[in-house]
Amino acid sequence: MEEKLNVEENGLVEISADTFSYLRSLEYLNISNNLLREVSPEHFTGLVNLISLDLSSNQLVTLPDNTFSNQNRLEYLKVSNNMIQLISSNLLPHSNSLRFLDLSSNYIQEFPSQLMAKLRQLSELLMSKNSIHQLDEKSLKGLDLLEILDLNDNRIQDIHPNTFQDLKNVKKLDLSLNVISEINFSLSPLVSLNNLNLSDNYVTSLPSPAFRSLQRLETLDLSNNTIVEIGDAFANLRHLKLLDVSYNHIPMIERRSFLGLISLNTLYLDHNSILRMEPDAFSDLININKLFISKNGISGITRDMFKKLDKLEELHLDDNLIKEIDENAFNNLESLKEYYICFI
């Protein structure tokens, strides 16, 4: 039987050194939502069989050397929502079993590269809501089992071209709410990626090869940037199902914009500056189900604008500058159930 101890929400200000010293069989310990300001190796010395530890929502400022030096079996460590600025590179034994690490909602400014180099079994790393400024070449080196990486809501501006070199198993990457202005780092090693979030940054342009190697990508969010041209950046992402480029500054949709997106079922183009869409711009979207083009500057709907979209069920064209619609513009939309449009 698993041995668990839950002392969350008890108003604990401190823990004596021998509090857990005799609980050598304990596997799950929850000390979250208390008022602890510090922890030390002495607090956990006897917990040699600990698998899961939750220290979230306390007032910890640092995680000192060897804090978990006896926890070789520790797989789950949650230290989110504290006030941590510094993390020792010797936090865990070199031979450790950690698979899940949550350091989100702290005050970390420098990515703990030396610590990460020791976490060879890590599969999920959550570091959102910190103050990290950059990722260098060694930040994520050796984390070849990592599957989920969440770095949203930091201050990341610089990412070394080879930062993601070892992340061949990452499935979800969240870099939203940062200050990234250009995609000058390589995403090509992320061959298993199916969810990429780059929303709420300052990206202006999309290099043609930026996403080309992401052939398993299913969800791509680039909303709330300053993109002015799509080009062929999304071409042939054959498994992509959801694409969000809303709230940008895109003036035109070209024929090449969505080439080969045969699995796409939801496309957000709303809140841009679109004035013109080339004929057949959507013709490759044979499985599109929902299309959002509201809040733009489109003045007319031509005969061929939505041809081949026979699976389209929901179309949003409201809040444009539409003056004219070809009488045959919607003839091929056999599955259409909802549409939103208004004239001026």
N, C-alpha and C positions, 0 to 999 in steps of 0.2 A: 504493500500500500504506500502511495506517495505521502510524504510528510510535508505539511504546509503550515506556514505561520503568517497571519495577516494582522498587522498592527497599524493599518492606515487610519488617518484622521483621528489621531489620539493626542494631538497637541504636543508631541515629543520635541523637546528642545535639544536634548543630548542623549547619548547612549553610553552606558558604562562599558569599559573594555571587555568585561567578562559576561555581558548580557547573553550572548549566543554561544559562549565557549563550550557548552556541554551538548549542544544540539548537532552532533556530528552526522546525524542521519537526515537532517533537514535538506529538502530539495527545492522548495519554493518559499521565498521570503518577500513580503510586500511591506515596505515602510513608507509608502507614498503619502502625500498630503499631510505632512507634519511640518515641523519648524526647525529641522536639523540644519546646522550651519557648517558642520564638518563631519567627515568620516575618516577613519584611519585603518591601517592593516589589522590592528588589534581587535577591531570590532568584528572581523570576519575570520579570524585565525582558525577557529574550530570548525568552520562550515566547509569542510573538505568535499562534501557531496552536493553542494549547492548547484542547481541547474538554472534557476531563474531568480533574478533580483530586481525589484522595482524600487527605485529611490526618487521617482519623479515627484514634482510639486513639493519640494522642500526649499531650503535657502542655501544650498551648497554653493561655495564660491570656487572651490578647486577640488581636483581629484589627484591626490599626491602619489608619490612613488610607492609601488608595491601594495596599493590599496587592496587589490584582489589577487595577491601573489600565491595564495593557497587554493584558488578556485580554478583548478584545471578543468573541471567538468562544466563550468559556467557556460551556458549557451545563449541566455537571454538577459540582456542588461538594459534597463531603462532608467535614464537620468535626465529626462526632459523636464522643462519648466523649472529650472533652477537659476542660479546666477553665476554659472561656471564660466570662468575666463581662461583658466589654464588646466590642461590635462597632461599628466605625466606620460611619457613614452613607455615607461615601465609599469603601467597600470596593471597589466596582466602578465602571467608567466609566459615565457616565450612559446612553450607548448600549451596552447589553450584551445578551447572548443567553441569559442564564441561565434554564434551565427546571426544574432540580432543585436544591433546597437542603436539606441535612440538617444541622441544628444540634442534634439530640437529644443527651441525656445530657451536658449542660453545667451551668453555674451561672448562666444568664441570668435576671435578675430583671425587667427591663423589656423589653417587646416592642419590637423594633427597627423602629418605624414608619417612620422616615425612610429607612432602607435599603430597606424593602419598597416604598416609593413609587416607587423607581427600577427595580424588577424587573418590568417590564410583560409579559415573556414567561413568567414563572414559572407552571408547571403543577403542581408538587408541592413542598409545604413541610412538612418534618418538624421539629417542635420539642418532642417529648415529653421527659419526664424533665428538666425545668428547674425554675425557681422563679418563673415568671411569675405575677403576682398579678391582673392585670386586662387587659382589651382595651378600648381606647377607640374612638371613632368613626373615627379615622384609621388604626388599626392595619393594616387590610387594604384600605385605599382604593386603588382602581385595579387590583387584582389580578383583572381580569375574565377571565383565561385560566386561573386556578387551578382544578385539578380534585381535588386531594387535599390536605387540611389535617389534620395530626395534632398535637394539643396535649394529648395524654393525659399524666397523671402530672405535673401542674404544681400550682400553688396558686391557680388562677384562681377568683376569687369574684365579681368584678364584670365584666359584659359590657355595653357600651353598647347601647341598643336598636337602633342603626343600624350596628353593627360589621360585619355580613355584607351590607351594602347592595349591594356590587359583585360578589358572588360567585355570579353567575348560572350559572356552569359547574361549580361544585364538585359532585362526585359522592360523595365520601366525607369525612365530618367526624367526627373523634374528639375528644371533650371528656371522656372518662372519667377517673376518678381525679383529680378536682379538688375544689373545695369550693363548687360551685354549689348554692344553696339554692332558687332560684326561676327559672323560665323567663320572665323579664321582658324578654328581648331578642327581636327579630323574626327568625324563621326564614323568613319569607315570600319573601325574595329568592332563596332556595336552590331554585330551580325545577327544577334538574337532579339534586338530591340523591337518591341511592339507598341510602346507608348512613349512618346516624346513631347514634353511640355516646355516650350520656350516663350510662353505668353508673358505679357507685361515686362518687356525689356525695351531696348532702343534699336533693334535691328532695322536697318534701312534697306539692305539689298540681300538677295538670296543667291549665293554662288551656284552655278549649274550643278557641280558635283556634290554639293553639300549633303544631300540625302540619298544619293544614288545607290549606295551599298546597303541601305536599310530595307532589304527586300521582305522582311517580316513585319514591317511597320504597319500597324492598324489604326493608330490614333496619332494625329499630329496637330498640336495647338500652337499657333503663332499669332494669336489675337493680341490686341493692344500693344503693337509695336509701331514702327514708322515706315513700314515697307512701301516702296513706291513702284516696284515691278516684280512680277512673279517669274517671268521668263519661262524656262523649262525646268525649274528646280524640282518640281514634283513628278516629272515625267517617268512613267513606267513603274511607279510604286504600286504594283499589281495587287497587293493585299491591303492597301489603305482603305479603311472604311469610314473614317471621320476626319475631315480636314477643316480647321477653323483659322481663317485669315481675316476675321472681322476686326473692326476698329483699327484699320491701318489707313494708308493714303494711296491706295491703288487706283489709278485713273482709267485703266483699260484691261479687259480680259482678252487675251490673244488665243488664237487657235492652238498654240502649243502649251498653253497654261496647264491643261489637265490631260495631256496625252497619256494614254495607257492606264488611266485610273479606273479599271474595269470593275473593281469591287467597291468603289466609293458609294456609300448610301446616304451620307449627310455632308453637306457643304455649306459653310458659313462665309458669305461675302458681304454681309451687311455692315453698315457704318464705315464705308470707304468713300472714295471720290470717283466712283466708276461713272464715266460718261458714255463709254462705248464698249460693246462686246462684239468681237468678230464673228462672222457666220461660222457655224460648226464649232464654236468654242466649247460647247458641252457635249459634243457628239460621241465622245468616248465613254461618257458616264452612263453606261447601259444599265447599271443597277442603282442609279440615284433614286432615293426615296424622299429626301427632304432637301430643299434648296432655298437658301435665305439670301436675298439680294436687296433687302429693304434699306432705306436710309442712304441712298446714293443719288446720282444725278442723271439717271437714265431717262431719255426723252421719248423713246419709242421702242416698240416690240415688233421685230421683223418676223416674216413668215417662217424662217428657218432657225430661229433662235433656240427653240426647245425641241427640235425634231430628234427623234430616236430616244426620247426620254419616256418611253412607254410604261416605266415602272414608277414614275414620279407621282407621289401622293400628296405632297404638301409644297406649295410654292408661295414665297413671300416676296412681293414686289411693291409693297406699300412704302409711302414716304419717299417717292422718287419725283421726277419732273415729267412724268409720262403725259404726252399730248396725243399720241397716235399708237394704235395697235392694229396690226394686220389682221384681217378677218379670219385668216387661217392659222394664226399664230399658235393656237392651242389645240389644233385638230388631232395631233398625235398623242395627246396626253390622256390616254384611255384610263389610267388608274387614278387620275387626279381626284382627290376628295376635299381638299381645302386649298383655297388660294386667296391671297390678300393683295389688293391692287387699288389704286386710286388715281384719278385724273386731276390735272390742273386746268 
